[in-house]
Amino acid sequence: MKQIRVERQKGYYGMARALDILVDGAPLGSIKQGETKVFELPEFGREIWGKMDWGETPRLSLHDYAPDKTVVFKGFFSINPLKNVAVTKMPFKVFLR
């Protein structure tokens, strides 16, 4: 089984809460702000995203993921009240570094 490195950078949204990490809907684990973790990646994983309660981050395709890269979740401040209560996607940037 492959591994995937996930980093959660410090940011405004969900500061005191852990972010659950999912690949194709299957839970991998959770990550707190400022942490970097390595998870076992399902063999045919296509998308990764985070979740807190009912809210979800934008999804990131794993098509371009390579072992030397890191999936980064970065929460940010939004003036959109729907984002701040996670009615729409949570205010997170999700990218490869």
N, C-alpha and C positions, 0 to 999 in steps of 0.2 A: 504494500500500500504506500502511496506517495504521501508526502508531508507538505503542509502549507504554513507559511509564516504570516501571522496577523498582528498588526500593530494598531493600538488605539491611542491616538495623540490627544493631548490635553485640549479641551475645547469647552464651549459654553453649555451645550445641551447634554443633559443627563450626567452632570459632574459626579454625583454621589451614587450613581447606579451602574451596575454591570450591564454590558451589552451582550445579549445572546447571539452567537454566530451560527448561521445556518448555511448549508450547501444543498441546493435543490430541495429545500424544505426539511432536510434531516439536520438535527442539532449536532454541532461539533463541541460546543462548550460555551463558556462566557469569558469576557475580558473586561477588566476595569480600566479606567482612564489612566494613561501613562504606561500601560503594560504592553509587552510584546510576548506572544505565545506561539508555539508550534503545535499544530493539530494534525491528526491523521486525516488525509483527504480521500473521500470515496473515489474509487477508480474512474468513475464516469461523471465526476462533478462538472456541472456546466455553469452554474451561477452561485455567487456568494452574496449574502446580505446579513444585516443585523436586525435585531428585534428587541423592543422593550414593551411589555404589556401588549397592546393592540397595534402599536406603531412600528413601522418598518423603515429602514434606510433604503436609499436607492440600491438597486442590484448591480453587481459587477460581473461581467462575463469572465470566465476563467480560461477562455480560448487563448489569451496571450500570456497566461501565467507560466513562469519558469521557476525552478528551485532557487535561483539567485535573486528573485524579486520578493517583495513584501506587499501584502494587501493592507492598505492603510484606511482606517476609519477616523474621520476628523469631524467632531461636532462644531457647529457655529451658531452664532446669534442670528435670529431672524425677526423682522418686525411683523411678519405674517403670523397672526394669532392661530391660524389653522395648523401651521407647521409646529408651533410651540406646544400645542396640545396633541400633536400627532394625528390630526384628522386627515391631513394629506401626508406625504412622506416626511419622515423626521428630518430636521435640518442637519444632515450629515453629508460630507463629501466622501466618496469611496473611490479609491484609485490605486494603481500599482506604482510602486517606487522601486 
